[in-house]
């Protein structure tokens, strides 16, 4: 009886160490099933343009999408050349010679007065209605005349005429002063006659400048 019991225990222990055999139908089915596909590595997220196709993002290929051309670069326009002032050389006195530009400290050279006249161009001329007349003043220019060589003027677009300058009084501490013998720094015209004025100046270094004014811009009480 004991021998039979130990034989049964031994048989059970042997069966526990071995895997149960797989049914034949199951083994055949697993052998016939294809292996799971391995997903290919995704290409880098990039954009590649050319020959009528575009690769976008994770390798998606969009056929027939035309390549996008690079935006055209707009040509850079050249800076316009500064406008040339049409100076009237016919009214520039003959024989002018450029003066030395050593600063005098008394505003008697072009180098000393040019910054002032550039900054005060709106004061070059003035029009005043007085005594039934239009009085056209150039007092401001006369007050800096020691750095000038010539002045010419045109009223209402008429022919430009030279306006002689009084001498520069270098013997005084204020060479640009207007003395009684220098005359008057204005023209007398019919009341209401002045509509526009153009002034041309020649500095004593022979550089030139010009300005034009409407009556309303220079009319004073």
Buried (B, 14 or more C-beta within 10 A) or exposed (E): EEEEEEEEEEEEEEEEEEEEEEEEEEEEEEEEEEEEEEEEEEEEEEEEBEEEBBBBEEEEEEEEEEEEEEEEEEEEEEEEEEEEEEBBEEBBEEEEEEBEBEEBEBBBBBBBBBEEBEEEBEBBBBBBBEEEBBBBBBBBBBBBBBBBBBBBBBBEEEEBEBBEBBEBBEEEEEBBBBEEEBEEBBBEBEEEEBEBBBBBBBBBBBEBBBBEBEBEEBBEE
